[in-house]
Amino acid sequence: MTPSRTAFAAILTKDLRSELRTLQSLPAMALFSVTTFVIFRFGLDRTSLSGSLAAGVLWATLLFAAVLGINRLFVAEREEGGFDAIRLAPVDRSVLFAAKVAALLVYLAALELVAVPIFALFFLQDAAGLGPLVAVLLLADLGLAATGTLISSMAVNSRARDLLVPLVLLPLAVPLMIAATGATERLLALGGPSYHRFGTWLMVLGLYDLIFGLVGYAVFDFLLED
Amino acid sequence: MYGKGLKTLSIATVAMLAVSLSLVFFYAPLDGDQGFIQKIFYIHVPLAIVALVGFIVGGVFAIAHLRTDDRKWDAYSYVCIHISVIFGVAVLITGAIWAKASWGHWWVWDEPTLVSFLIVFLLYATYYPFRYAVEDRDRQARYASVFAVTAGAFVPLNFMAVRMAQSLVHPRTFATAEGGMPGEMMLTFLCSLVAMGLLWTTLVKFELTAKSASGQVKRLRRALDAPPSGGSSRIAPEVS
């Protein structure tokens, strides 16, 4: 393995292992999403959802739950000196970006593994749309992980850490949410999933992932300079 | 040194604004459909175009800052985004007025350009809290540049996504079936565009001059107070 690949694997396993041992983010994210579903149940006064309403509830909840995890993504790095360590290590700094994106991707997938079935259990009449929904979830997670990692790495070094992530990330995530809800809305429509414009929305999600993956990879070097 | 040519530029801007406004009110024909209210188009659309171009220009200066590590480019980037945000407020207000007059509502969610602009504006509005939450000067400049680059990449993507989310298509001013607007309108519009572009440039130059002057004053005052040390002769305007 090349040094950067070793470093990537090392950082990723370190992150996942410390999350498994401390359980700092994931349980909170899952709990938050379930509570938010309950709030939507009463806020909308509906016991079952479909179409655009279902897509909106699902994605708003997932996005806000993701913000919780994104907020904490670099806290350990800052407090325990992980930033200094990566600066001293003879590896490309972008490795840290890639590893953190991968870690966040795992968090988001784990969150959705809990939240989406519960959402279906609470609100959906039939679960036929959940299969193709996996593709939408994966592509949206990738984009969210790329922008989230970028914003989180900057916010953690600022005074207003917990404030900046939601403030900057939410407008940045709007195109992602447009595409994700656009695709999900039809999948969860009453009377079975429809695939109208499904491919187009997936392409928009892929484009978002590509652009912000590249931007993050290109600029991340400058964030670690000191 | 930033003040050089400022007078000429200001005079040119005022002259161009006067020319374009007289064209708007005395030369351009009344719109058959909307009548007099359509005149706001000559203010609203150039403002929006200039603001968006300004955001992109801010992103380009930010790339220059990241590549050269020269604080001058960060100041340029900051001022470009700052003036564009101010233009953005004007765009949203004129857009709301136009929407009220021609569609009867202050805000219309079916108009993709208006909605996209709002989202872009909201993102750039977070530039200030983002920037000033970082204390260290160099790091602040670097983070702000990263933000400007990221947001610059966001602008076209956002316009595409919002446009696609719309099922209803509004008339696109430049691409109607009849082949766009008549020549007089086009000429007036182009003049307004140039005038707004000049206005933006002048304001950017004014702010850069003011920032550079206040930075110099600060440095001189510090030099008076402090014992002589390796006084830096940097002329980059300070952002504060």
Interface residues (C-beta under 8 A of the other chain):
Chain A: T147 L150 M154 A155 N157 S158 R159 A160 L163 L164 L167 V168 P171 L172 V174 P175 I178 A179 G182 T200 V204 L207 Y208 I211 F212 V215 G216 V219 F222 L223 E225 D226
Chain B: L66 I119 L122 L123 T126 P129 F130 A133 V134 E135 R139 R142 Y143 S145 V146 F147 V149 T150 A151 A153 F154 L157 N158 M160 A161 V162 M164 A165
